[in-house]
Amino acid sequence: MIEQVYKISTENKMAVEKVVFDENIHYLHMVFNKGEGLPEHFSNSNVYMTVVRGTLSIGLDEQEVKEYPFGTLLKIPEGTKMNVKNMNEDTLELIVVKAPAPTK
């Protein structure tokens, strides 16, 4: 078998899954219900965030929180302060790719 196969959760409960964490990329799958999210932090690489379902509520640096619906792909530069939340009723599902893979 040449390919590597990875599975991601298909449930609606909160999840932050490190699917692929290697020297090339970090590929994460995240699921948040209303009021859930990540602690405020600074991006440690370029972040590509795809909203798979629901609506993402995100504050970047000192900007006001903006909302992005499913089907949106955000590119967030390294070193950006991020406040990722689900402030809506529908479950939020994200695919997050960090490239290049962070070294720290």
C-alpha positions in Angstrom: 0.0 0.0 0.0 1.5 3.3 -1.1 -0.9 5.7 0.5 -1.3 6.5 4.2 -4.9 6.6 5.4 -6.2 8.8 8.2 -9.6 9.0 9.8 -11.3 12.1 11.3 -14.1 12.2 13.8 -17.7 12.3 12.3 -19.4 13.2 15.6 -20.8 16.6 16.7 -18.9 16.7 20.0 -15.9 19.0 20.5 -12.7 17.7 18.9 -9.3 19.0 18.1 -7.6 16.2 16.2 -4.0 16.3 15.0 -4.5 14.2 11.9 -1.1 14.7 10.2 1.8 16.2 12.1 5.0 15.8 10.2 7.9 17.8 8.9 5.9 19.1 5.9 2.5 20.2 7.3 0.3 20.1 10.3 -3.3 19.1 9.3 -5.9 19.4 12.0 -9.6 18.7 12.2 -11.7 20.7 14.7 -15.3 20.5 15.8 -16.9 23.1 18.1 -20.5 23.5 19.4 -21.9 26.9 20.5 -19.7 28.7 22.9 -16.7 26.4 22.3 -13.4 27.3 20.6 -9.7 27.6 21.1 -7.8 29.7 23.7 -6.6 33.0 22.3 -3.1 32.4 20.8 -0.7 33.5 18.1 -0.3 31.5 14.9 3.0 29.7 14.8 3.0 29.2 11.0 0.9 30.3 8.0 -2.6 29.0 8.8 -5.1 27.9 6.1 -8.5 27.4 7.8 -11.4 25.9 5.9 -15.0 26.2 7.3 -16.5 22.8 6.4 -19.8 23.4 8.2 -21.3 26.0 10.4 -20.1 29.6 10.8 -16.7 30.6 12.2 -16.4 33.5 14.5 -12.8 34.7 14.6 -11.0 37.8 15.9 -7.6 38.4 14.4 -5.1 40.8 16.1 -7.1 43.8 17.2 -9.8 43.5 14.6 -13.5 43.0 15.6 -14.8 39.5 15.5 -15.9 38.5 11.9 -18.0 35.6 10.9 -17.3 33.3 7.9 -19.8 30.7 6.6 -19.1 27.2 5.5 -17.3 27.0 2.2 -14.9 29.8 3.3 -11.1 29.4 3.2 -9.0 31.8 5.3 -5.3 32.4 5.0 -3.8 33.8 8.2 -0.2 34.9 8.4 2.3 33.6 11.0 2.4 35.6 14.2 -1.3 36.7 14.0 -3.2 36.8 17.3 -6.2 34.5 16.9 -9.5 34.1 18.8 -11.4 31.2 17.3 -15.0 30.5 18.5 -18.3 29.1 17.5 -20.9 31.8 18.6 -23.7 30.2 16.6 -26.2 27.4 17.1 -25.0 25.1 14.4 -21.9 22.9 14.9 -18.7 24.4 13.5 -16.3 22.1 11.7 -12.9 23.3 10.5 -9.9 21.8 8.6 -6.7 23.7 9.6 -3.5 23.3 7.7 -0.3 24.9 8.9 2.3 25.2 6.2 5.2 25.1 6.5 5.0 22.9 9.5 5.9 24.9 12.6 9.3 24.2 14.1 8.4 25.4 17.6 
